[in-house]
Amino acid sequence: MREYVTEALVLGKEPLRAADGRYHFFTRRFGKMAGKATSSRKITSKLAGHLEPGSFANVRFVERNSGTGGSAQIADALQYGKAAAPPRDLELLWRVLAEGEADEALWQEVSRFGASPSWTAMLAFLGWDPREAGCAACSRGAPAAFLIPRQEFFCNACASKLERDDLILM
């Protein structure tokens, strides 16, 4: 059995079974990962308040047989701050970050992700620089949106024809 303690930004949560929850994190030591919290959806849970999306917390994970790439059991969490980013931006951040990308510079960039996040700066930091891109559909317009599944930029006119769930507006 291994224990890991790291700073984390809670990016999202989803229900599991009757009272459990799966939480999605971007951590300082391990990058993007998920963890399961037993009974976290019960009203008496001491973990639930510390694991709300947008919370910065010190989290202790316990794993029995696998490495940190899989889902770990959350043993402890203590919130120490709150990100100002809205839930949709946290979900989009979860979707755009690569699994296991742990580095200090990326943690610092994610830690600054605020109330009106600079998607232009975040995408450039991750290697998709909109200043060097054009619209993937018409090649004429300036990038105004990023389509996550295709990893392409689109101008306003072309982006209006795309599915909004997969679109980061800049």
Secondary structure, DSSP 8 states (H G I E B T S, - for coil): -EEEEEEEEEEEEEEETTTEEEEEEEETTTEEEEEEETTTTSTT-SSGGGGSTTEEEEEEEEESSS-TTSEEEEEEEEEEEE--S-HHHHHHHHHHS-BT---HHHHHHHHT--SS--HHHHHHHTT--GGG---TTTSSS---EEETTTTEEE-HHHHTTS-GGGEEE-
